[in-house]
Each structure stands twice: as C-alpha cells, then as structure tokens.
C-alpha cells in the first residue's frame, strides 16, 4: 500500500481526494 499522486483525465474509482486542476484533468490521491 501507499499514497500516490497522479494526473488522470477522469476521477479514479479508488481515489480518496481529487482536485480539479485543468478542464478534464484531475489530480487524485489514490491509495494502492
């Protein structure tokens, strides 16, 4: 497990927090 920050075009299913940075782009904090 671990916390990873990645840029996604859509919110991830398992994301705990996500911030809308750009139109259509999401930075999400995902626990793997």
BELWORA-V165349 format. One line per field, one symbol per residue. ss: DSSP state (a for helix, b for strand, c for the rest). phi: phi as a letter, one per 20 degrees, with the letter a starting at -180 (. if undefined). A space follows every 10 residues. Layout:
ss = ???
phi = ???
This chain:
ss = ccbbbbbbcc ccccbbbbbb bbccbbbbbb bc
phi = .rdcdbdcec fffefecbce ecgndcecdd ee
